């Protein structure tokens, strides 16, 4: 029995267990997911230092002459004691002695000779000084289990002298498809055949989402051929297929999966396009069987497959995030089922695609987002505020939000 979109999402997020972890160098960690919490071992800065080239001074000498008694360069561990009437030449990043109350930029000082300077009238306490622990304090939590690593994360890790980290391994995804009317894009087709566009789409999208993806092949329209594909795919964390689960005489995919005692978690979603969607598992391998129609398969994957991969890969941000914007033109809709509308978001308005039949291939190339209509929505007027989901950039959140319009 078909279930609603919210039930399907809840089943996926509550059923999937994240993969195991591995330890890798931080230089190889971009776009990976943290599998541990990281705490700061060191203060940052590790010592009080100067924010610019200038002179360390005492506040009592504002507007007066001062004698330059020393020079401190970055990396020096000098700790001269400064008295009233004295100054220390200091470079950016250099350690600031505790007796220094402020740093005056060199361009704000009148240099009389190498040993004597005249200071400005107004000097603020601690100006141009960076203090120990001002950026990061030792013991502070820096990163959490489930966070995605980017270049800035690697910067943070390196600042603490961390060389290797624990991350979740890339989920292993196995992709195959069925249908003897289909041919791979590098094969010659007859007039009664079509190219298989679903498999390259799913392979590319799953890789974009950080998965280790394997193409198993094209199955023939027989149960035995499909069983061979399944057997060869059970090493994976998730098997993604398309087609073969509707009521047609040659739809053998479900029968083949049933031979492996697949636990069906849901079979059918009350959504258009994409009702014939199945989610289940065989042992520890999850199964996501998408519709055979290209547009339907791609859109359903964006709603359900992306969340499955986020959860499987250990990412804490597993819920769809959305953008609120205006509808660019009035949209009419047939009521009765939750409806996916692909379109283009130009930064201020969303324009529904004029073409959106389930079997179309050329639609998503010109789309960057989609809106999802509740089953009772008959139309939405131009300029009304709507919620849209991006479909070709990551936009997830760790707070569950209702993205139905």
N, C-alpha and C positions, 0 to 999 in steps of 0.2 A: 504494500500500500504506500502510495506517495505521501511524503511528509512535507511540511512547510520549510522555508529557507532557514528560519531560526532554529528549528529542531535539527536540521542537517548540520548546521554550523556547530551547534552544541555537542552533537555526537562526535564530530571530528575533533574538536578541541578537548573533549573529555576522554576520548578513547586513545589518542596517540601518545605514546611514550617517547621521550627524546632519546637520541642515539648516545653511544658511549663517547668518551673523550680521548684525546691524545695530547702530547706535549710537543710544541713546535717553537722555533726561534721567532722572536717578535717581528723580524723583518719579513717573515712569510705569513703574517697573521692578518693582513688586510682583508676585510669582509668576513672574517671568521667570527665565531660566537664564543664569548668567554664561558668557561666551565668552572670558574672559581671566583671568589671575591678577592680583590687585591687591596691591600692596605699600604699606606706610605711608610717606608722604612726611614726616610730622611725628611727633615724640614726643607722647604724650598721657598726662598733661598736658604742655603745652609748657614749663611752668616749675613750680618748687616753689610750692605754694599751700596756703592754710589750708582745712581741712575744716569749719570752723565760725567763727562770730563769737567773738572772744576777744582774747587778748593774746599777742604774741610775746615770749618771755623767754629768759633764760639759766638753765641748770640750777643754777648756783651760788647763785641767789636763791631757791631753794625755801624756803618758810616765812618769807620776809623781805618787807620793804617794797621797792617799786620805783617809780621815777619814770617816768611815761608821757611820752615825748619826741616821739611822732609818731602819725599815723593813716594807715593804708593801706587804700584801697578797692579793690574788684575793678576791674581795668582800669588801675590805676595802675602806672607803671614805676619807682616810687621804690625806692631801694636804700640806706636809712640803715644806718649801722653801729651795732650795739647793743653797749653795754658792760655789765659787771656793775653791778647796781643800777638798770638801766634796763629799760623795757618799751615795746612798740609796740602800740597798739590796731590790730587787724587784722580784716577782714571775710571772710566765707565766699567762697572763690574768689580772694581777693587774693593777690598775689605775696608769698612769704615771703623776706625777706632772708637771705643766707647766714650772717649772724652770729646769727640766731635758732636756738635749739636745741630749742624746743618751743613749742606753742601751748596756752594754758590757756583753757578755755571761760569766757566772761564770767560764767556763773552760779556758777563755782567760785572767783571772785575777790571779795574784800571791797574795795569802792570807797570810799576815804576822801574823796577829792575828785577833781576833773577831772584832776589831775596826779599822784595818788598812789594806789597799790593795795597790798593785802596778798595775797601768793600762798600757795597751799596748801602743806602740808609735803611732799607727795609729788608730784613731777612726773617723768614718764618722758620719756626722750630721744625726740625726733621725734613725740611724741604729737600727734594731730589735724593732722598734716601729710601732704600728698599730694605725691609726688615726681615729678620730670620722668621721663617714660617708664614710670611705674609701671603704667599701663594698657596702653599700646601703645608700642613702640619703633620709631623710624624704621628702615625697611628690613625690618620684620617682614612676613611674608606674612599678609594679612588675609582674602583670599577666593581660592578656587580655581575654575578653569574647571570648569563642570558643577554648581556650587552653585546651589540655588534661592534667590531673593531674597525676603526678607520685610521687614516694617517695621523690624526690628532691623538688618538688613543696610543699609537705607537710612540709618539713624542712623549706622552705622559709616562709610559712604561720605561722608556730609555732614561728619563730624568731621575728615575729611582734605581738605576743600575740593574734593571730586570732584563735578563737575556732570553729566557724561555717562559712560556705560559701554557696553562692548561686550557684547551679549547675543545668544543664538541667537533667530532669528525664530520666531514661532509656526508650528508645522507646519501646512501646508494639508491639510485632510482633506475629501474629497468622499464624500458618503453618498448611495446610492440603493438602491432595493429593487425586487423584482419579484414578480409573482403577481397575476393578474387577479381572484382572489377577495378581494384586499385593497383597502381604501379608506382614504384619509387621514381623520384624525379630524374634519375640518371638512366632509366630504362625507356625503351620504345613502347609507345602505346598504340592500341588499335582504336578504331572509331567507337567501339562500345566500352572503352575503358577510360579511366581518369587518373590523374596523378594524385598520389597520397600527399596531401599538404599538412595533415594533422601531426604526423610523426615529427617532421623537422620543426614544426612550431613548438611542440611539447618539449623536444630535446633542447631547443634554444632557450625557452623560457625557464625550464628547470635549472639549466646551467646558470642563467642570470641570477637565480635565487640561491645560488651557492651549493647546488647538489652535484654529486658525482654521478653522471648519467651514462647509461649504456643502452644502445639500440640493439635489441635482440633479433629483430627481423620482422618479416611479413608472414603471417600465418595463412594457410589455405583455409577455405571454408569447410573444415572438417573438425570434429571434436578431437581426434587424435593429433592433428597438427597443432591445435591450440594447446593441448595438454603438454606437448613437447616444449612450446614457448613458455608455459607457466613453470614447468619443471626447471627450465634453464634460467628462470628469473627469481626463484625463491631464495637466492642468496641475498637479494636486495632488501632494503628496508621498506620499499614501496614499489609496487608495480602499477604503472599507468598505461591504460589502454583506451582505445576509442572504438565505438561501434560494437555491434554484435549482441546487444542486450534488449532489443525491442522484440516485437512479437512476430517478426518475419521468419519464414521457414528455414532460411539459411543462417539465422543468428544463433551460433553455437557457443558463444563465449561464456555465457552463464552456465550452460551445461558442463563445459570443460572445467570451469572453476568449481562447480559443485562436486566434481569427482575428487577434489582435494579437501572435501569437507570444509569449504569456506564458510566462515561465520559472516552472515550478511547483517551489517549494522544499519543500513537503509538501502532501499531499492526504489528509486523514483522520488523526484522532488516536484512539488507543485510550483513550477517556474517555467517561464517561456523566454527564450528557447532553452531546452536542456532537460526536459522531464526525465528521459531515460538515463539517469545517472545512478551508479551503484557504488557503495562504499562498504568494504568488508575487510576481513583479514584471514590469512592462512598461517597459523602459528604466530610468528612475530613479524610477518610480512603483511603490510597493509595493501589493499587493492582499491584503486580508484578507476572505475570504468566510466569514461566520458561518452557523451553522444557521438555518433559518427559524423554528423553534419559539421563542417569546419568552423563556422562562426559560433555555433552552439557550443562546440567543444572548447574553443578558446575562451569564450566568456565564462563558461562554467568553471574552467580551470582557474580563471582570475578570481572567482569568488571562493571556491572550495579548495582547489589544488594549492594555491599560494599559502593559504592558512595552514594546510596540512604540512607543507614544507617548513614553514616558520616554526611550527610546534615540534616537528620531527628533528629539526636542526638545533633545538635548544634555545631558540630566540625567545626572550621574554615578551617581545612585542608581537603578539599573535592575532590581535584583533584589527579588523579593517578600520583605518582612519578615513576621514572624509573631509572634503572641502565644501564650504557653503558658498554658493554663487547664485547668479541670476540665470534663469532660463532664457536663451536667446530668441526663441520663437515658441508660439503656442504649440503644445503637444497633445495629440489625441491618442487614446489608448483603449483597447478592448478589455473590459473588466473580466474578472474571474480567476486570474492567476497572477502571481508576482511576475513582473516583466522586467527584463534587462534591456536597457536602451543604450547602445554605444554612441559615442559622439566626440566632439572636439571642444576642449576648454581653452579659450584664448587668453585666460588670465583674468577676465572679468565676467564672462558669460559662457554658458554651455550650449552648444548647438547639436541637437540630435542628428544622427546620420540619417539621410534620406533613404538609404538602402540598409536593410537589416534582416533579410530573410535568413533562416538558420543555415542553409546550405551555401551561402555566399562566402567567397574567399577574399575578395578585394576590399572588404569594408574596414577591417581593423588597421590596415596600413595608414589610413587617413584619420584614425581616431587615437586619442590619448587618454580617454576616460570613459566612464559609463555612469548612468544613473539607474537606480532600481526602484521601480514603482510598486507600491502595495497593491494587493489584488482588487481593491475597491476604487482605485483611481481611474477616472474616465478621461480627464484632461487636466492639464496644468497651463495656466496662462503665461504669456510672455512676461518677463521681468519678475515673476514670482521667485522667491528664494527656494533653492533646491539643494540637495546633498549629492555630490558626485564622488566616485572612487577613481583614482588614477589606475591605468592599466599598463603603462610601460615605464613606470618608475616606482620604487618602493615607497610606500606611505602607510606604515603600520603604527600601532599604538599599544601601550600596555594597559589601557583602560577600555573596557568594552563599551562601544557606542552603537546606538541604533541608527543605521544608515538608510533605512527605508524612508521614502518620501510619502 
